[in-house]
Amino acid sequence: MTNPLRKRLPRDLRSDFGKYLVIFLLMVISIGEVSGFDVADSSMIRAYQESFEKYNIEDGNFLISNKASAGQIRSIEEAGVTLYPNFYRELVLDNGSTLRIFAHRSEVNKACLMEGSFPRQTGQIALDRMFADNNGISVGDRISSGSRSFKVTGLIALSDYSALFQNNGDTMFDSVRFGVAEVSQEEFASYSKKYLKFCYSWKYQKSPSSEEEERDMAEDFMEKANDEVRLEAFTPRFENQSITFTGEDMGSDKAMMQAFLYIIIVIIAFVFGVTINNTIQKEAEVIGTLRATGYSKNELIRHYMAMPLLVTLVSALLGNILGYTLLKDFNAYLYYNSYSLPTYVTRWSPGAFISTTLIPVVLMILITYLSLKRKLSLSPLKFLRRDLRKTSRGRALPLSRHIPFFTRFRLRIILQNIPNYMILFVGIIFANLLLMFGLIFPSIMDHYQATIKENMLCPYQYILQIPMDAMDEDHRFSSFLNLLYFSAEASSRNEDAEKFSAYTLKTMEKKGTRSEEILLYGIKRKSSYISLPTDLADTEDGTEIFISSAYADKYRLKAGDRITLREPYDKDTYNFRVRGIYDYQCGLTIFMDQEVLNRTFDLDPDYFSGYLSSSEIKDIPQKYISTVIDEESLTKVSRQLMVSMGSMMNLVCAFSVIIFMILIYVLSKTIIEKNAHSISMTKVLGYRGGEISRLYILASFLIVMIFILISLPMETAAMKAIFRIVMMTSISGWIPFYLDPLIYRQMTALGIGTYALVAILEYLKILKIPMEEALKETS
Amino acid sequence: MFLELKNINKSYGNKSNRIQVLKDINLSLDKGDFCVLLGPSGSGKSTLLNIIGGIDRSDSGEIIIDNEAMTAMSDRQLTAYRRRHLGYIFQSYNLIPNLTVRENIEVGAYLGRHPLSVDEMLSVLGLKDHERKLPNQLSGGQQQRTAIGRAIVKNPDILLCDEPTGALDYKTSKDILGLIETVNDHYGCTVIMVTHNDALKNMAHRVISLKDGTIRDNYLNASRMRARDLEW
């Protein structure tokens, strides 16, 4: 004979359909999303990892100012590498975006054709798929740059540009304003050398066996290459954000999504724990009778666990089906929205099954089992007497008779429901944290853009490109003459222009953080743009500097601290002493005296490498301008994040609102239901509807309000910590944390609104209960 | 003897307000006996019933049932003991609200090694026409009949009844008592019934009267009355 208690399950389900439905939906959405994400992510990561071999991705690349001679190439290759020319030129399209154009690659860094065909003739071009999407360009369209025009024959993903970083030191890539493309060899051959960037990719002849070995090999190779040619940039693969950023980001996303699912499951398990607890209280005498008649504790535990488990299993099944079908494509779309990934093949991941089915079910079993075991360990007699306390009943908390009766009544209700309120508090914190996560993103980006606009050193910064022959240490006299010539040529007569020296160093690598580029500004004394003390000098402790507030915030530095930075391309290190913090949020920078900078890095006393200016400089030959730092270039981080994360954040926002509403609904419902009998009884005694709602619903309402308000600082602290971790591990540069006060108001309003809705629904339900029900003994 | 209690003592509370509710209780019952435990409120009759039923433990003394010492049993063994030997009926019926009459009786049948037929039980209890109803669709008497069905369908050796008619009117009470009597006659199980209704002693084989935790009277009823003939 099967246990007849099982027949209760469908009836329990029917009688509490609303509660089970919302929990079910919450789990299906969570499991489905995580499952879909997991499958898409695993498949994408697999495709990404396979792309290294499939498309023969380089082990690194370096940039030099002129084409290397055959002798130089031979000599460099003696270091155990094979070099591949990977030249490019950049064109500014008519829409203002920059396109980096390569000749069609057939050996290294090969492209994946996503749509259409590769260019075969002059005048044809294959564009990066994401760049094309972001600029509304399709196969067959024409794009133009001045008088030059191309027909788009295909959309591609270049294997060494899964993240479209224009410069490796950029905080973020900008797939709206920067893209990559391939043209035919014939087309590329027609470009004048003066527009070309001489980039060489290398592959080791013997692959490194570990990351450490790879680093050592890269360092050795850099020294060898630097002996032969003057390196303008040297980027081993492990430091190339265009290649590694995507893989690192995908890995961290996965961990985040799984953590998110487990938190949801634990919350739901606690919700089940609370509802089971209430059921046990309601059915105490029945349980006592069953136990007295011979039902074992385990039989009852199994019975009360059945529904939560059933809901979890069905949700996991449906969630997985949804995840593997609709949501997988949706998540893949989100990735394609962020990265320029090659095509992928769906991989059925056992990891997805474990993380979205096995672990939630085990978590649910564990939490419900432990809470039931604890509760059902009471003796049958205690159940029969409805005395479900583990410890002896304490005396009621004395409340002064001077407190108005209604207030005392409400206080008693609150005291009686403390365990339920605690769960509600945890639920509110979690739901609000998610909500904050969804709401905060646009405000951080808007604030960052506004800060940058207000906080720029000057409207225009020009970084100059100094000719190599002006820096040749082997021919000092001719290089001195060349530098003089360059200084004369690159001197601006613009009265706003102020010369400065720039130098780039890198932070020392620490576990869990990436090495980042720090831009050093050598500023002239009494600068019109940057006000520094005039006595900044070299000391025994290190060179005195000011650091940007962004640098100070990110690395938690303060005046008096010492920092060590290293040369990007060799092992030399430099010590600095932080004299003060300069309010500048646009980058990780150091400000120091120009003379001191030139001396520190062994540069000519008159050396300068750029201009600060409040107006556009037009009288310098374009060939000497390497980079213009203006508002547009500084806001590209926020622009790209909005493009790639915007839709994801809207999703998180919508999801968090749903979770918030569901949690508040289920937990508040539980509290109100627990008091349903008493509410009905007060009706019998003659209390009016308004009075009942003032007693019961207002008590919970006040608690919810208090919880929402006291949870806000906790959520803010948690959000700050999470944001910092993301910034430290995933983003070069710094975006300051900012929480728009409006978000607090939105969250509070949403919390109150949701609770009010639930309270009205519950109140209407309670009003419908006939008064005789309150008096009737039904079991 | 089928059931033997030797020197049972039980007290509640801690040192300062300790109340001894049972003092040196000794009694024995044969299989098939109908025993009524009488006494005023607070006399210890329900506590004694709960100790016999294995849902409460004595502080000292010994209980032997069918040659098994109950006092040495672990919680798990006590559950097995209740499952094997006992049926329980309470003043409040404690039916499962979302199971029908038949299903509530099946809840008891599931526990028995050799349960009685549920259909037969429904007929005996006069519940055949109500078998599909939920408890809240029944009168108090019908609910108590269902509770009796749940208790006896598993064919227990002992039926423990704690004020089974306490919440019922006169006529229904007599019906229920008749039913318990029938169960005792028909199925031969030992019945121990706690009541404060003095009239019910007349239907018992053995009457035990408790006051302040001690047995005041313990005698065999020479002239047993049928339940239908009882009056109070």
Interface residues (C-beta under 8 A of the other chain):
Chain A: M1 N3 P4 L5 K7 R8 R11 D12 S15 E283 E285 V286 G288 T289 L290 R291 A292 T293 G294 Y295 S296 K297 S379 P380 L381 L384 K776 E777 T778 S779
Chain B: N50 G53 I55 D56 R76 T79 A80 R82 R83 R84 L86 G87 Y88 F90 S92 Y93 N94 L95 I96 P97 N98 L99 E103 E106 V107 G108 A109 Y110 L111 P115 P135 N136 G140 R150 A151 K154 A167
